Amino acid sequence: MLVLVAPGQGAQKPGFLIPWLDLPGVTERLREWSASIDLDLIHYGTEAGAEEIRDTAVAQPLLVAAALVSTGALLEERDPRHVLGATAGHSVGELAAAVTAGVFTPETAMSLVRTRGAAMAEAAGVTETGMAAVLGGEQKVVIAHLEGLGLTAANINGAGQIVAAGTAEQLEALAADRPEGSRVIPLKVAGAFHTRHMAPAVETLEAAVEDVTVSDPVVRYVSNSDGETVASGAEVVRRLVGQVANPVRWDLCMETFQTLGVTALIEVCPGGTLTGLAKRALPGVRTLALKSTDDLDAARALVAEYASTAG
C-alpha cells in the first residue's frame, strides 16, 4: 500500500519552488491562486528570504500550494483512488491531504489556508510564544516533564520526537531543564501552534468553513487528531478546524499506516521531514521525498508500481 503525505510548517526553504515553475501549467496555477488569496506565492517561493517565509501568514499558504503542485505533477492524470491506499498531512499539510482525498477543491484549500495562516499569526502575536523540538527520552517521561513546566506537547511525532509549545519563558525553562536523555532544539516558528494560545484562530476558521462545499473522502484520510481514518467530509473539516488548537498526533498516524499495511510512502514537496520520521518508525517501508523536480521520475515510477492496486 502506498501512502501520500504532506509536510507542515517549518519545511519551507528559500527558493524551493523555483524548479517547479518549469513544469507545464504550474506558473499559471500559482498566479491564479496568488490572485485569489492576495499573496504572491511565486515571489515567496522563489525570491523571498528565510525570514519572510517564516511568517506564518506566508508559510502556510506557500506550503499548501507546493504540496498541491507537486501532488499534481506526481500523479499527473491518475485517479488517486487507483493509486493511493491512504493520505495524510502534518498540521497545515492536512489541507493538501484533504484535496488529495477529494474532500474539497484546491481553490477551497488555498482560501482556507490563507485564513488559517493569518488567524494563527494574529493569535501568536498576543503573547510571545514558540516551539522547541525535544529529541530522545521516554515519551511518557518527556510529556510529563513538559506539563510540569506548563508546556504543551503540541506535536507528538513518534520516532523519539516531541515538539513542545508555550511561552518564551516556559521554553527558556525547558532549555535549562531538559527531560532526561533528551536534546532540545528551538524551532523557527512564530507561535505556540496546536495549543490553547491558538483558540482565537479556531473561532475564525469556524466562520470560514460555514459555506464550504465538501465531499466524503474517496481515499482513506488519516487524521492528526487521533490517527483514525475519517469517512465523512464534514468530519474532516470539523477536525481541521479544531486541530489548530490541539496537539498533532503524527505518531498515531504512522501507527495507522502500519495497521493498514503500508509498504511505501511518498512525501510531497517540500519533502524530507516526514520521510525521516517514517524511516525510523516504519522500518521496511520504502520512503521517497519530493524535494525538487529531480525526484519526480523516481516518485512516478513508484506510483506506477502501485497503480490499480489501491483499495
BAFI-3210 file (N, C-alpha, C; in Angstrom, 3 decimals, decimal comma, padded with zeros to 6 digits):
// residues 311
n [1|2|3|4|5|6|7|8|9|10|11|12|13|14|15|16|17|18|19|20|21|22|23|24|25|26|27|28|29|30|31|32|33|34|35|36|37|38|39|40|41|42|43|44|45|46|47|48|49|50|51|52|53|54|55|56|57|58|59|60|61|62|63|64|65|66|67|68|69|70|71|72|73|74|75|76|77|78|79|80|81|82|83|84|85|86|87|88|89|90|91|92|93|94|95|96|97|98|99|100|101|102|103|104|105|106|107|108|109|110|111|112|113|114|115|116|117|118|119|120|121|122|123|124|125|126|127|128|129|130|131|132|133|134|135|136|137|138|139|140|141|142|143|144|145|146|147|148|149|150|151|152|153|154|155|156|157|158|159|160|161|162|163|164|165|166|167|168|169|170|171|172|173|174|175|176|177|178|179|180|181|182|183|184|185|186|187|188|189|190|191|192|193|194|195|196|197|198|199|200|201|202|203|204|205|206|207|208|209|210|211|212|213|214|215|216|217|218|219|220|221|222|223|224|225|226|227|228|229|230|231|232|233|234|235|236|237|238|239|240|241|242|243|244|245|246|247|248|249|250|251|252|253|254|255|256|257|258|259|260|261|262|263|264|265|266|267|268|269|270|271|272|273|274|275|276|277|278|279|280|281|282|283|284|285|286|287|288|289|290|291|292|293|294|295|296|297|298|299|300|301|302|303|304|305|306|307|308|309|310|311]
n.u [000,828|000,525|001,190|000,464|001,878|001,839|003,967|004,381|004,431|007,549|008,965|009,510|011,834|014,050|013,542|012,532|010,488|011,373|012,350|009,934|008,425|009,100|007,598|004,826|002,060|002,252|003,193|001,081|-001,025|-000,182|-000,182|-002,918|-003,901|-002,495|-003,627|-006,235|-006,014|-004,656|-001,816|001,499|002,545|004,509|006,617|007,267|007,986|010,236|011,970|011,969|013,435|014,616|013,536|011,282|009,603|009,197|007,188|004,065|001,649|002,458|003,999|002,226|000,195|002,035|003,229|001,030|000,311|002,640|002,529|000,190|000,799|003,011|001,855|000,019|001,820|003,107|001,091|000,007|-002,313|-003,548|-006,071|-006,405|-007,644|-007,011|-004,426|-003,481|-003,390|-003,892|-003,948|-002,404|-001,642|000,764|-000,148|-000,663|-000,381|-002,483|-004,556|-003,808|-003,787|-006,489|-007,485|-006,303|-007,650|-010,134|-011,959|-012,361|-011,889|-008,799|-008,845|-010,528|-008,984|-006,785|-007,992|-008,893|-006,447|-005,192|-006,775|-006,437|-003,623|-003,275|-004,938|-003,747|-001,265|-002,016|-003,077|-000,771|000,573|-000,373|000,775|004,195|005,308|006,409|008,078|009,756|011,831|011,952|014,190|014,627|014,617|012,171|008,841|006,514|007,718|008,894|006,615|005,309|007,236|007,214|004,606|004,869|006,345|004,541|004,229|002,994|002,730|002,822|003,202|003,309|005,398|006,404|009,045|010,877|010,571|009,250|007,398|007,530|005,450|004,791|004,988|007,601|009,078|008,528|009,711|012,354|012,814|012,627|014,870|016,825|016,289|016,179|014,291|015,158|017,715|017,378|017,564|017,204|015,903|015,440|012,762|012,209|009,645|006,788|005,114|003,007|001,805|-001,033|-001,961|-003,625|-003,176|-003,893|-006,622|-008,249|-007,868|-009,191|-011,879|-012,065|-011,626|-013,807|-015,904|-015,092|-015,416|-018,087|-019,599|-018,376|-018,120|-018,224|-017,087|-017,332|-014,381|-012,562|-010,317|-008,639|-008,510|-006,343|-006,410|-004,847|-005,726|-006,174|-005,108|-006,945|-008,872|-011,014|-014,262|-016,176|-016,734|-017,592|-016,818|-014,056|-013,514|-014,411|-012,532|-010,182|-010,489|-010,592|-008,097|-006,186|-005,829|-005,154|-003,126|-000,917|-000,986|001,113|002,476|000,471|-000,768|001,189|001,174|-001,330|-000,934|000,783|-000,880|-002,741|-001,227|000,931|003,429|004,961|005,874|005,350|006,463|005,241|006,315|007,544|009,516|010,944|011,054|008,907|009,428|011,816|010,994|009,417|011,301|012,512|010,413|008,892|010,169|011,417|009,564|009,341|010,549|010,158|011,091|009,817|011,758|012,579|012,006|013,757|013,339|011,084|010,933|011,699|009,743|007,387|007,758|007,501|004,848|003,642|004,084|002,203|-000,199|-003,592|-003,714|-004,582|-006,873]
n.v [-001,196|002,192|005,305|008,764|011,722|015,027|017,713|019,851|023,183|024,849|023,276|024,660|026,310|028,911|029,743|027,264|026,662|027,185|025,215|023,961|025,698|025,344|023,307|022,327|024,498|025,137|027,699|029,303|028,299|028,909|031,664|032,168|031,228|032,955|035,426|034,981|034,765|036,967|037,012|036,801|034,044|033,064|034,902|034,565|031,915|031,813|034,121|035,285|035,686|033,649|034,673|036,090|034,035|032,653|033,817|033,099|033,636|033,664|031,327|029,121|029,193|028,987|026,473|024,727|025,298|024,389|021,670|020,921|021,496|019,804|017,325|017,152|017,088|014,718|012,669|013,153|012,488|010,499|008,833|009,333|007,357|005,003|004,583|005,300|004,139|005,506|008,853|011,663|014,592|016,666|018,769|021,877|020,657|018,915|020,131|020,013|017,248|016,736|017,696|015,884|013,614|014,192|015,776|018,569|021,297|022,401|025,200|025,855|024,881|026,648|029,079|028,566|028,036|030,464|032,037|030,559|030,744|033,541|033,994|032,410|033,630|036,099|035,324|034,365|036,673|037,793|036,941|036,372|033,573|030,189|027,296|024,178|021,454|018,325|015,874|012,456|010,502|009,014|008,726|009,115|010,162|012,491|013,967|014,329|015,858|018,190|019,085|019,684|021,989|023,691|023,609|022,506|019,376|019,707|018,600|015,267|013,311|010,770|008,288|009,181|011,967|014,904|017,877|020,741|023,378|026,733|029,608|032,124|032,244|029,777|028,072|028,816|027,859|025,140|024,753|025,083|023,033|020,124|017,202|013,956|012,295|013,594|015,938|019,433|021,496|024,666|025,842|027,421|028,889|031,021|031,018|029,380|026,867|024,673|024,658|026,000|028,672|029,231|029,451|031,748|031,631|029,321|030,064|031,915|030,263|028,535|030,162|030,592|028,131|027,681|027,947|026,224|023,846|020,397|017,003|013,470|011,634|010,031|008,650|006,966|008,974|010,036|011,212|013,867|014,222|011,870|009,793|008,269|006,913|008,894|009,003|010,810|013,833|016,202|015,734|015,612|018,312|019,513|018,486|019,586|022,258|022,262|021,202|023,153|024,206|022,035|019,142|017,642|014,365|012,712|010,413|008,532|008,571|007,334|004,833|003,975|003,868|001,689|-000,335|-000,453|-001,568|-000,339|-000,119|001,563|005,015|008,299|011,587|014,727|017,836|020,456|017,885|015,624|015,885|014,248|011,830|011,254|010,743|008,493|006,630|005,921|005,095|003,323|000,767|-000,952|000,035|001,521|004,725|007,998|011,244|014,165|016,534|018,235|018,824|017,032|014,661|013,591|011,588|009,153|009,035|008,949|006,513|004,823|005,314|004,234|001,542|000,975|001,564|000,945|-000,911|000,047|000,081]
n.w [000,000|-000,848|000,618|000,648|001,799|003,287|004,202|007,166|008,659|008,677|007,017|004,748|002,518|001,407|-001,989|-002,795|-004,576|-007,105|-009,169|-009,783|-011,264|-013,860|-014,848|-016,932|-016,826|-014,107|-013,255|-014,138|-012,604|-009,999|-010,177|-010,451|-007,991|-006,318|-006,962|-006,099|-003,335|-002,606|-002,273|-003,139|-004,276|-005,983|-005,771|-003,022|-003,015|-004,563|-004,557|-002,019|001,265|004,078|006,487|005,657|004,677|006,942|008,325|009,542|008,206|005,613|005,234|005,561|003,398|001,296|001,665|001,358|-001,282|-002,587|-001,951|-003,281|-005,977|-006,399|-005,878|-007,973|-010,136|-009,603|-009,623|-012,069|-014,525|-013,161|-011,261|-007,856|-006,317|-007,537|-006,996|-004,417|-001,045|001,249|002,645|004,230|006,174|007,812|010,310|008,899|006,472|006,328|004,954|002,265|002,016|002,330|-000,065|-001,862|-001,018|-001,954|-000,581|-000,658|-003,038|-004,680|-004,756|-002,652|-000,547|-000,688|-000,095|002,534|003,834|003,648|005,317|007,676|008,164|008,502|010,707|012,682|012,842|013,843|016,325|017,493|017,933|020,229|022,659|023,500|022,135|021,327|019,878|020,488|019,592|021,140|021,401|021,725|024,807|027,066|025,999|027,704|029,979|028,967|028,137|030,607|031,894|030,337|030,818|033,498|033,347|032,346|029,647|026,395|024,784|021,700|019,165|018,731|017,406|017,073|016,670|018,560|018,765|020,004|019,960|021,818|023,048|023,974|026,162|025,827|028,175|029,365|027,508|027,768|030,316|029,768|028,153|030,034|031,732|030,762|029,704|030,945|029,190|026,749|023,939|023,267|020,810|019,601|017,547|014,382|014,329|014,553|016,916|019,418|018,231|017,856|020,471|023,422|023,012|020,445|020,274|019,442|016,667|015,957|016,215|014,137|011,902|012,130|011,320|008,704|007,397|007,171|004,800|003,060|000,464|000,709|000,205|000,813|001,704|-000,941|-000,921|001,696|004,519|006,916|010,132|011,996|014,570|016,060|014,693|013,378|010,613|008,611|007,466|006,705|005,003|006,197|008,831|008,517|007,941|010,320|012,107|011,007|011,644|014,514|015,047|014,974|017,522|019,015|019,915|017,469|016,425|015,068|015,470|015,955|013,485|011,902|013,101|012,291|009,500|009,449|010,466|008,420|006,476|005,107|002,615|001,156|001,098|000,073|000,311|-000,380|-001,940|000,203|000,656|003,146|006,016|007,054|005,814|007,010|009,659|009,153|008,281|010,639|012,281|010,812|009,898|007,057|005,294|002,150|001,373|-000,031|-000,738|-002,141|-002,911|-004,876|-008,405|-009,458|-008,200|-009,250|-011,317|-010,095|-008,124|-009,629|-010,863|-008,692|-008,020|-010,300|-009,882|-007,944|-009,069|-009,671|-007,620|-005,265|-002,533]
ca.u [000,000|001,240|000,623|000,975|001,803|002,240|004,639|003,833|005,201|008,958|009,612|009,813|013,181|014,108|013,720|012,223|009,532|011,978|012,326|008,571|007,855|009,418|006,619|003,687|000,867|002,455|003,245|-000,278|-001,834|000,251|-000,657|-004,355|-004,073|-001,970|-004,631|-007,442|-005,790|-003,900|-000,493|002,339|003,177|005,720|007,678|007,685|008,577|011,440|012,870|011,935|014,412|014,138|012,722|009,997|008,747|008,950|005,915|003,005|000,651|003,062|004,479|001,171|-000,276|003,137|003,392|-000,111|000,457|003,711|002,036|-000,798|001,501|003,840|000,948|-000,470|002,907|003,397|000,017|-000,359|-003,751|-004,026|-007,067|-005,792|-008,286|-006,406|-003,001|-003,172|-004,128|-004,252|-003,253|-002,424|-000,723|001,180|-000,620|-001,245|-000,377|-003,773|-005,397|-003,429|-004,242|-007,939|-007,695|-005,951|-008,716|-011,366|-012,893|-012,701|-011,072|-007,581|-009,179|-011,035|-007,833|-005,984|-008,761|-008,878|-005,108|-004,912|-007,463|-005,792|-002,311|-003,421|-005,542|-002,757|-000,241|-002,600|-003,155|000,596|001,055|-000,928|001,786|005,420|005,296|007,215|008,111|011,086|011,812|012,608|014,627|015,084|013,904|010,964|007,734|005,691|008,539|009,038|005,342|005,082|008,186|006,708|003,419|005,357|006,845|003,447|004,289|002,135|003,322|001,968|003,376|003,906|005,713|006,945|010,477|011,653|010,498|008,083|007,574|006,935|004,998|004,360|005,525|009,064|009,623|008,437|010,712|013,651|012,911|012,886|016,267|017,667|015,916|015,724|013,911|016,280|018,053|016,881|018,127|016,167|016,298|014,429|012,278|011,985|008,233|006,431|003,955|002,759|000,726|-001,663|-002,148|-004,705|-002,859|-004,477|-008,090|-008,886|-007,808|-010,246|-013,131|-012,024|-011,783|-015,185|-016,712|-014,640|-015,824|-019,548|-020,170|-017,511|-018,714|-017,345|-017,486|-016,690|-013,112|-012,547|-009,093|-008,582|-007,932|-005,898|-006,474|-003,853|-006,321|-006,029|-004,606|-008,044|-009,361|-012,268|-015,034|-017,114|-016,107|-017,923|-015,996|-012,699|-013,456|-014,526|-011,242|-009,211|-010,673|-010,197|-006,691|-005,360|-005,556|-004,968|-001,878|-000,781|-000,541|001,677|002,846|-000,697|-000,970|002,110|000,684|-002,435|-000,337|001,304|-002,037|-003,365|-000,341|001,771|004,715|005,709|005,388|005,912|006,175|005,255|007,187|008,986|009,649|012,141|010,783|008,047|010,115|012,805|010,286|008,973|012,453|012,805|009,237|008,277|011,262|010,996|008,703|010,080|010,198|010,694|010,738|009,866|012,422|012,569|011,555|014,724|012,852|009,813|010,996|011,687|008,442|006,381|007,978|006,918|003,393|003,247|004,064|001,018|-001,401|-004,663|-003,672|-005,142|-008,204]
ca.v [000,000|003,460|006,441|010,069|012,629|016,411|018,246|021,014|024,418|024,661|022,536|025,587|026,859|029,932|029,322|025,847|026,486|027,553|024,193|023,545|026,642|024,880|022,302|022,913|024,922|025,452|029,152|029,834|027,892|029,692|033,047|032,190|031,116|034,189|036,477|034,677|034,938|038,210|036,698|036,453|032,761|032,898|035,689|033,963|030,608|031,884|035,247|035,725|035,111|032,738|035,363|036,413|032,855|032,143|034,420|032,083|034,019|033,361|029,944|028,122|029,110|028,558|025,032|024,024|025,444|023,489|020,300|020,687|021,495|018,600|016,171|017,121|016,658|013,317|011,768|013,505|012,329|009,307|008,973|008,918|006,135|003,849|004,578|005,502|003,432|006,486|010,123|012,427|015,724|017,089|020,111|022,551|019,703|018,237|020,771|019,418|015,853|016,744|017,842|014,587|012,674|014,591|016,412|019,858|021,662|023,156|026,599|025,933|024,697|027,865|030,083|028,222|028,158|031,902|032,444|029,859|031,312|034,901|033,919|031,863|034,665|037,101|034,731|034,239|037,997|038,234|036,628|035,848|032,116|029,492|025,843|023,561|020,001|017,528|014,657|011,431|010,385|008,198|009,603|009,474|010,998|013,795|014,680|014,730|016,932|019,393|019,541|020,272|023,329|024,475|023,494|021,523|018,514|020,132|017,606|014,006|012,868|009,426|008,181|009,914|013,417|015,622|019,322|021,464|024,719|027,545|030,962|032,237|031,933|028,323|027,440|029,066|026,912|023,825|024,729|024,967|021,824|019,188|015,860|013,028|011,590|014,296|017,200|020,425|022,347|025,693|025,814|028,739|029,144|032,246|030,863|028,087|026,271|023,460|024,822|026,916|030,009|029,363|029,438|032,752|031,198|028,322|030,793|032,489|029,177|028,041|031,025|030,457|026,857|027,552|027,832|025,390|022,635|019,256|015,655|012,441|011,210|008,883|007,967|006,991|010,184|009,745|012,478|014,208|014,278|010,608|008,765|007,472|007,258|009,641|008,703|011,907|015,095|017,196|015,449|016,044|019,773|019,808|018,184|020,558|023,488|022,045|020,800|024,356|024,434|020,737|018,502|016,784|013,018|012,058|009,061|007,675|008,455|006,312|003,544|003,597|003,434|000,342|-001,229|-000,586|-002,359|000,497|-000,660|002,670|006,343|009,438|012,894|015,733|018,995|020,217|016,651|015,332|015,739|013,108|010,604|010,981|010,096|007,172|005,721|005,438|004,493|002,315|000,028|-001,825|000,777|002,346|006,135|008,880|012,643|015,069|017,770|019,070|018,090|015,960|013,436|013,186|010,344|008,025|009,010|008,483|005,069|004,171|005,421|003,289|000,190|000,808|001,908|-000,066|-001,856|000,685|-000,412]
ca.w [000,000|-000,961|001,339|000,231|002,938|003,023|005,387|007,841|008,745|009,015|005,927|003,650|002,411|000,353|-003,376|-003,034|-005,677|-008,402|-010,223|-010,114|-012,231|-015,216|-015,261|-017,646|-016,106|-012,685|-013,070|-014,308|-011,448|-008,850|-010,373|-010,158|-006,543|-005,728|-007,139|-005,329|-001,892|-002,443|-001,740|-004,286|-003,982|-006,799|-005,119|-001,751|-003,257|-005,398|-004,280|-000,623|002,171|005,115|007,489|005,035|004,561|008,283|008,713|009,468|007,204|004,316|005,183|005,418|002,008|000,435|001,816|000,754|-002,738|-003,031|-001,846|-004,340|-007,263|-006,527|-005,965|-009,349|-011,018|-009,295|-010,062|-013,447|-014,736|-012,453|-010,208|-006,586|-005,818|-008,189|-006,682|-003,002|-000,008|002,269|002,578|005,475|006,193|009,152|010,626|007,740|005,364|006,269|003,937|000,984|002,042|002,129|-001,514|-002,452|-000,669|-002,635|000,351|-001,265|-004,192|-004,386|-004,523|-001,279|000,341|-000,674|000,644|003,955|004,408|003,780|006,543|008,792|008,423|009,028|012,037|013,611|013,025|014,741|017,665|018,002|018,291|021,510|023,674|022,891|022,280|020,333|019,930|020,501|019,422|022,173|020,729|022,651|026,074|027,102|025,646|028,859|030,855|028,315|028,189|031,995|032,179|029,672|031,551|034,740|033,042|031,771|028,190|025,746|023,756|020,590|018,097|019,159|016,047|017,011|016,369|019,540|018,578|020,511|019,868|022,934|022,694|025,105|026,201|025,745|029,499|029,560|026,650|028,396|031,430|029,170|027,711|031,226|032,481|029,732|030,172|030,992|027,964|025,562|023,459|022,970|019,691|019,299|016,169|013,791|014,076|015,257|017,787|020,072|017,448|018,396|021,911|023,789|022,513|019,107|020,362|018,579|015,266|015,774|016,002|012,784|010,936|012,215|010,457|007,314|006,789|007,198|003,448|002,226|-000,106|000,984|-000,190|001,630|001,107|-001,854|-000,498|003,159|005,091|008,280|010,857|013,021|015,904|016,793|013,797|012,839|009,281|008,699|006,259|006,434|004,645|007,220|009,999|008,175|008,101|011,754|012,716|010,512|012,417|015,901|015,151|015,132|018,948|019,668|019,510|016,288|016,810|013,888|015,881|015,758|012,039|011,404|013,583|011,404|008,229|009,655|010,610|007,105|005,628|004,251|002,155|000,566|001,495|-000,653|000,912|-001,435|-001,737|000,309|001,409|003,920|007,449|007,357|005,397|008,056|010,760|008,708|008,219|011,989|012,925|009,950|009,242|005,966|004,368|001,194|001,504|-001,058|-000,502|-003,282|-002,516|-006,077|-009,590|-009,733|-007,574|-009,845|-012,088|-009,160|-007,452|-010,598|-011,054|-007,519|-008,197|-011,351|-009,281|-007,106|-009,834|-009,735|-006,504|-004,076|-002,174]
c.u [000,870|000,477|001,283|000,784|002,329|002,817|003,967|004,806|006,602|009,712|010,049|011,250|013,200|014,348|013,237|011,219|010,155|011,898|010,923|007,932|008,131|008,432|005,418|002,533|001,073|002,470|001,853|-001,156|-001,471|-000,184|-002,145|-004,603|-003,600|-002,984|-005,839|-007,258|-004,972|-002,564|000,357|003,140|004,476|006,872|008,186|008,349|009,861|012,446|012,993|012,971|013,765|013,225|011,344|009,064|008,568|007,612|004,785|001,994|001,144|003,373|003,365|000,582|000,794|003,314|002,249|-000,046|001,509|003,262|001,065|-000,134|002,295|002,998|000,409|000,582|003,228|002,358|-000,353|-001,870|-004,328|-005,069|-006,442|-006,378|-007,641|-004,916|-002,743|-004,029|-004,591|-003,477|-003,393|-001,469|-000,392|000,755|-001,230|-001,249|-001,674|-004,702|-005,089|-003,896|-005,744|-008,288|-007,408|-007,047|-010,047|-012,378|-013,316|-011,676|-009,775|-007,870|-009,720|-009,891|-007,008|-006,704|-008,699|-007,496|-004,701|-005,543|-006,777|-004,465|-002,393|-003,965|-004,547|-001,631|-000,746|-002,668|-001,768|001,152|000,578|000,089|003,025|005,516|006,173|007,165|009,558|010,939|012,575|012,921|015,179|014,288|012,672|009,741|006,912|006,437|008,661|007,750|005,053|005,991|007,693|005,512|003,822|005,888|005,768|003,407|003,313|002,955|002,484|002,039|004,017|004,168|006,184|008,432|011,322|011,625|009,162|008,375|006,800|006,546|004,525|004,965|007,047|009,709|009,609|009,466|012,124|013,874|013,210|014,342|017,224|017,427|015,313|015,258|015,110|016,480|017,636|017,746|016,976|016,675|015,185|014,042|011,985|010,534|007,796|005,185|003,864|001,559|000,230|-001,718|-003,304|-004,457|-003,482|-006,014|-008,765|-008,903|-008,866|-011,572|-013,191|-012,255|-013,193|-016,106|-016,371|-015,158|-017,338|-020,140|-019,327|-018,254|-017,747|-017,950|-016,796|-015,403|-013,281|-011,265|-009,072|-007,842|-007,611|-005,707|-005,374|-004,411|-006,013|-005,518|-005,686|-008,345|-010,747|-013,020|-015,978|-016,358|-016,370|-017,078|-014,541|-012,553|-013,544|-013,189|-010,157|-009,285|-010,155|-008,729|-005,753|-004,941|-005,365|-003,732|-001,991|-000,248|-000,041|002,123|001,690|-001,045|-000,067|001,711|-000,469|-001,930|000,118|000,174|-002,696|-002,509|000,517|003,062|005,577|005,054|006,107|005,486|006,312|006,093|006,660|009,281|010,956|011,838|010,007|008,663|011,189|012,178|009,882|010,121|012,764|011,630|008,620|009,372|010,727|010,096|009,578|009,619|010,854|010,180|010,871|010,447|012,456|012,070|012,522|014,246|011,601|009,879|010,929|010,338|007,350|006,527|007,378|005,399|002,909|003,196|002,760|-000,291|-002,335|-004,590|-004,258|-006,543|-008,857]
c.v [001,255|004,553|007,720|011,049|014,008|017,028|019,494|022,178|024,161|023,925|023,450|026,087|027,904|029,314|027,927|025,626|026,697|026,435|023,800|024,458|026,236|023,829|022,966|023,265|025,373|026,959|029,756|029,505|028,718|031,149|033,165|032,129|032,394|035,315|036,244|034,900|036,191|037,970|036,189|035,185|032,566|033,682|034,984|032,603|030,630|032,937|035,600|035,004|034,283|033,429|035,707|035,199|032,136|032,658|033,396|032,375|033,755|031,878|028,949|028,063|028,599|027,048|024,255|024,126|024,492|022,040|019,980|020,606|020,202|017,330|016,027|016,627|015,184|012,379|011,973|013,328|011,126|009,675|008,487|007,617|004,883|003,715|004,501|004,653|004,363|007,772|010,824|013,601|016,082|018,539|020,765|021,659|018,927|018,848|020,212|017,972|015,771|016,914|016,516|013,558|013,024|015,286|017,789|020,202|022,349|024,624|026,811|025,806|025,975|028,986|029,827|028,413|029,621|032,435|031,845|030,507|032,698|034,881|033,392|032,861|035,731|036,580|034,646|035,583|038,493|038,075|036,098|034,349|031,488|027,999|025,359|022,057|019,344|016,173|013,667|011,448|009,503|009,100|010,050|010,409|012,404|014,599|015,174|015,896|018,247|019,966|020,205|021,680|024,233|024,459|022,435|020,688|018,691|019,202|016,378|013,231|011,425|009,469|009,035|011,414|013,957|017,104|019,984|022,864|025,445|028,923|030,947|031,857|030,424|027,584|027,668|028,100|025,504|023,703|024,538|023,673|020,813|017,878|014,915|012,324|012,287|015,485|018,134|021,369|023,364|025,641|027,224|028,891|030,271|032,085|029,491|027,437|024,990|023,475|025,782|028,337|030,275|029,384|030,513|032,346|030,143|029,017|031,380|031,413|028,604|028,860|030,820|029,196|026,701|027,296|026,976|024,142|021,477|017,964|014,668|011,980|010,001|008,077|008,036|008,235|009,904|011,054|012,635|014,138|013,037|009,470|007,902|007,875|007,884|009,486|009,828|013,187|016,176|016,994|015,817|017,539|020,167|019,584|019,168|021,858|023,307|021,763|021,977|024,571|023,136|020,036|017,662|015,431|012,274|010,640|008,084|007,527|007,355|004,914|003,048|003,155|001,978|-000,677|-001,488|-001,408|-001,553|-000,234|000,414|003,987|007,402|010,708|013,956|016,938|019,929|019,042|016,533|015,039|014,467|011,791|010,240|010,290|008,672|006,171|005,129|004,672|003,360|001,547|-000,922|-001,152|001,625|003,795|006,949|010,291|013,441|016,398|018,759|018,219|016,976|014,618|012,871|011,843|009,126|007,899|008,509|006,990|004,290|004,194|004,384|001,862|-000,087|001,111|000,698|-001,119|-001,251|000,162|000,438]
c.w [000,000|-000,227|000,842|001,385|002,560|004,297|005,952|007,891|009,276|007,924|004,792|003,716|001,306|-001,021|-003,714|-004,163|-007,057|-009,439|-010,664|-011,148|-013,675|-015,720|-015,928|-016,710|-014,676|-012,435|-013,156|-013,095|-010,220|-008,972|-010,051|-008,659|-005,849|-005,809|-006,245|-003,835|-001,580|-001,741|-002,899|-003,982|-004,763|-006,192|-003,870|-001,945|-004,043|-004,935|-002,794|000,228|003,264|006,119|006,933|005,024|005,894|008,807|008,496|008,372|005,790|004,199|004,904|004,011|001,054|000,478|001,178|-000,769|-003,277|-002,999|-002,975|-005,713|-007,445|-006,574|-007,380|-010,317|-010,824|-009,894|-011,518|-013,612|-013,998|-011,393|-008,898|-006,027|-006,374|-007,883|-005,181|-002,081|001,086|002,011|003,914|005,321|007,617|009,352|009,380|006,505|005,250|005,216|002,551|000,905|001,808|000,653|-002,209|-002,203|-001,309|-001,752|-000,139|-002,334|-003,768|-004,064|-003,106|-000,285|000,440|000,064|002,145|004,573|004,532|005,067|007,768|009,165|009,041|010,455|013,070|013,863|013,989|016,171|018,301|018,460|019,637|022,632|022,973|023,177|021,201|020,549|019,937|020,360|020,562|021,553|021,744|023,944|025,937|026,929|026,853|029,798|030,285|028,437|029,609|032,384|031,568|030,423|032,858|034,565|032,458|030,261|027,684|024,773|022,496|019,388|018,714|017,879|015,945|016,723|017,299|019,398|019,077|020,408|020,997|022,494|023,941|025,042|026,122|027,075|029,749|028,722|027,172|029,558|030,915|028,738|028,887|031,992|031,509|030,365|030,087|029,648|026,682|025,184|023,121|021,896|019,429|017,825|015,673|013,350|014,996|016,115|018,400|019,394|018,113|019,924|022,144|023,286|021,138|019,113|019,499|017,101|014,973|015,488|014,598|011,728|010,956|011,336|008,988|006,641|006,684|005,820|002,508|001,755|000,090|000,454|000,733|000,942|000,188|-001,668|001,024|003,641|006,551|009,028|011,897|014,436|016,719|015,922|013,177|011,399|009,427|007,387|005,851|006,115|005,676|008,470|009,741|008,426|009,569|012,454|012,262|011,317|013,843|016,086|015,383|016,590|019,720|019,122|018,238|016,744|015,567|014,210|015,648|014,278|011,479|011,894|012,709|010,045|008,344|009,748|009,261|006,141|004,683|003,881|001,497|000,951|000,676|000,055|-000,171|-001,008|-000,647|001,244|002,169|005,378|007,762|006,898|006,417|009,253|010,387|008,668|009,589|012,596|012,119|009,204|008,178|004,958|003,449|001,327|000,401|-000,795|-001,791|-002,801|-003,671|-007,238|-009,966|-009,178|-008,250|-010,567|-011,163|-008,471|-008,385|-010,861|-009,893|-007,593|-009,207|-010,821|-008,537|-007,837|-009,919|-008,624|-005,241|-003,815|-001,152]
res [m|l|v|l|v|a|p|g|q|g|a|q|k|p|g|f|l|i|p|w|l|d|l|p|g|v|t|e|r|l|r|e|w|s|a|s|i|d|l|d|l|i|h|y|g|t|e|a|g|a|e|e|i|r|d|t|a|v|a|q|p|l|l|v|a|a|a|l|v|s|t|g|a|l|l|e|e|r|d|p|r|h|v|l|g|a|t|a|g|h|s|v|g|e|l|a|a|a|v|t|a|g|v|f|t|p|e|t|a|m|s|l|v|r|t|r|g|a|a|m|a|e|a|a|g|v|t|e|t|g|m|a|a|v|l|g|g|e|q|k|v|v|i|a|h|l|e|g|l|g|l|t|a|a|n|i|n|g|a|g|q|i|v|a|a|g|t|a|e|q|l|e|a|l|a|a|d|r|p|e|g|s|r|v|i|p|l|k|v|a|g|a|f|h|t|r|h|m|a|p|a|v|e|t|l|e|a|a|v|e|d|v|t|v|s|d|p|v|v|r|y|v|s|n|s|d|g|e|t|v|a|s|g|a|e|v|v|r|r|l|v|g|q|v|a|n|p|v|r|w|d|l|c|m|e|t|f|q|t|l|g|v|t|a|l|i|e|v|c|p|g|g|t|l|t|g|l|a|k|r|a|l|p|g|v|r|t|l|a|l|k|s|t|d|d|l|d|a|a|r|a|l|v|a|e|y|a|s|t|a|g]
***
